[in-house]
């Protein structure tokens, strides 16, 4: 997909990596997905396991882009997670969003380059509804989050190789099935000139 068609995108153009048993896209272009059991993305670090079973509803993008989506879910179980993902292959990807850890929903990101890292922080907004913005441009990925879709906070800036990638909403539940996630307000556009300081 090229930047010339970004403004024409809707969820009907997306497809699944690891399609869940239950999902739908309604007439308002809202995706509702229910996670299958033991779904996750992780490579090796600390836990010594390799998961590539999480759900991503994405599309292939070649050009630089900014992807924005609203996420709604009720996170209750350890490692419940939902957000966005940029995926090159099983060992090269980034996911970001809310993940349930330490007894509460945390803002989280994982970058995998052969092996996975993990960074979390306390989320001060309403974890049941939030917005994420993922930008890839000039060899980097920038992820921001918002509690109101107006003010955006930097979550992660990291190097990320170019080329075609798979991008979209992500959800997983490593220790159960049945996390219901609603994704809406999907938007793809060209990146801002200043991805760090533009709102």
Residue pairs with C-beta under 8 A, 6 or more apart in sequence:
1 9
1 13
1 59
1 60
1 61
1 62
1 63
2 62
2 63
3 63
3 64
3 65
3 190
6 65
6 188
6 189
6 190
7 188
7 189
9 59
9 186
9 187
9 188
10 29
10 186
11 25
11 29
11 30
11 31
11 57
11 183
11 186
12 25
12 29
13 59
14 31
14 57
14 58
14 59
14 168
15 57
15 58
15 59
16 23
16 55
16 56
16 57
17 55
17 56
17 58
17 87
17 166
18 39
18 52
18 53
18 54
18 55
18 56
19 55
20 33
20 34
20 35
20 36
20 39
20 55
21 34
21 36
22 33
22 34
23 31
23 32
23 33
23 34
23 57
24 31
24 32
25 31
25 32
26 32
28 184
29 184
29 186
30 182
30 183
30 184
31 57
31 169
31 182
31 183
31 184
31 186
32 180
32 181
32 182
32 183
33 55
33 57
33 169
33 171
33 180
33 181
33 183
34 177
34 178
34 179
34 180
34 181
35 55
35 171
35 172
35 173
35 176
35 177
35 178
35 179
35 180
35 181
36 53
36 55
36 173
36 177
37 173
37 176
37 177
38 51
38 53
38 174
38 175
38 177
39 51
39 53
39 54
39 55
39 171
39 172
39 173
39 174
39 177
40 51
40 53
40 54
40 79
40 81
40 172
40 174
41 51
41 52
41 53
41 54
41 85
41 93
41 95
41 110
41 112
41 116
41 170
41 172
42 49
42 50
42 51
42 110
42 112
42 116
43 50
43 51
43 90
43 91
43 112
43 114
43 115
43 116
44 50
44 115
44 116
45 115
45 116
45 117
45 118
51 174
52 90
53 172
54 85
54 95
54 170
54 171
54 172
55 170
55 171
55 172
56 85
56 87
56 166
56 168
56 169
56 170
57 168
57 169
57 183
58 85
58 87
58 166
58 167
58 168
58 169
59 166
59 167
59 168
60 164
60 165
60 166
61 164
61 165
61 166
61 167
61 188
62 163
62 164
63 190
64 135
64 136
64 137
64 138
64 190
64 191
65 135
65 136
65 137
65 167
65 188
65 189
65 190
65 191
66 133
66 134
66 135
66 188
66 189
66 190
66 191
66 192
66 195
67 84
67 133
67 134
67 135
67 167
67 168
67 186
67 187
67 188
68 131
68 132
68 133
68 134
68 185
68 186
68 187
68 188
68 189
69 84
69 131
69 132
69 169
69 183
69 184
69 185
69 186
69 187
70 129
70 130
70 131
70 149
70 183
70 184
70 185
71 82
71 83
71 97
71 98
71 129
71 130
71 131
71 132
71 169
71 181
71 182
71 183
72 128
72 129
72 181
72 182
72 183
72 184
73 80
73 82
73 98
73 128
73 171
73 179
73 180
73 181
73 182
74 128
74 179
74 180
75 81
75 82
75 98
75 99
75 100
75 105
75 127
75 128
75 179
76 100
77 100
77 173
77 175
77 176
77 179
78 100
78 101
78 174
78 175
79 99
79 100
79 101
79 172
79 173
79 174
79 175
80 99
80 100
80 172
80 173
80 176
80 179
81 95
81 97
81 98
81 99
81 100
81 108
81 170
81 171
81 172
81 173
82 97
82 98
82 169
82 170
82 171
82 172
82 179
82 181
83 95
83 96
83 97
83 98
83 108
83 132
83 169
83 170
83 171
84 95
84 96
84 97
84 132
84 134
84 143
84 167
84 168
84 169
84 170
85 93
85 94
85 95
85 96
85 166
85 167
85 168
85 169
85 170
86 93
86 94
86 134
86 136
86 141
86 160
86 165
86 166
86 167
87 93
87 165
87 166
87 167
88 161
88 163
88 165
88 166
91 112
91 113
91 114
91 115
92 112
92 113
92 114
92 161
93 111
93 112
94 109
94 110
94 111
94 112
94 134
94 141
94 143
94 156
94 158
94 160
95 109
95 110
95 170
96 108
96 109
96 110
96 132
96 134
96 143
96 145
96 155
96 156
97 107
97 108
97 130
97 132
97 145
97 170
98 105
98 106
98 107
98 108
98 123
98 127
98 130
99 105
99 106
99 108
99 120
100 106
101 108
101 120
102 120
104 122
104 123
105 123
105 127
106 120
106 121
106 122
106 123
107 120
107 121
107 122
107 123
107 145
107 155
108 118
108 119
108 120
108 121
109 118
109 119
109 143
109 155
109 156
110 116
110 117
110 118
110 119
111 117
111 156
111 158
119 156
123 130
124 147
125 147
125 148
126 147
130 145
130 146
130 147
131 145
131 146
131 147
131 148
131 149
131 185
132 143
132 144
132 145
132 146
133 143
133 144
133 145
133 146
133 152
134 141
134 142
134 143
134 167
135 141
135 142
135 143
135 144
135 191
135 192
135 195
136 142
136 160
136 162
136 165
136 167
136 191
137 191
137 195
139 159
139 160
139 161
139 162
140 157
140 158
140 159
140 160
140 195
141 156
141 157
141 158
141 159
141 160
142 154
142 156
142 157
142 195
142 196
143 154
143 155
143 156
143 157
144 152
144 153
144 154
144 155
145 152
145 153
145 155
146 152
146 153
149 185
150 199
151 199
152 199
154 196
157 196
169 181
169 183
169 186
171 179
171 181
172 179
173 179
192 198
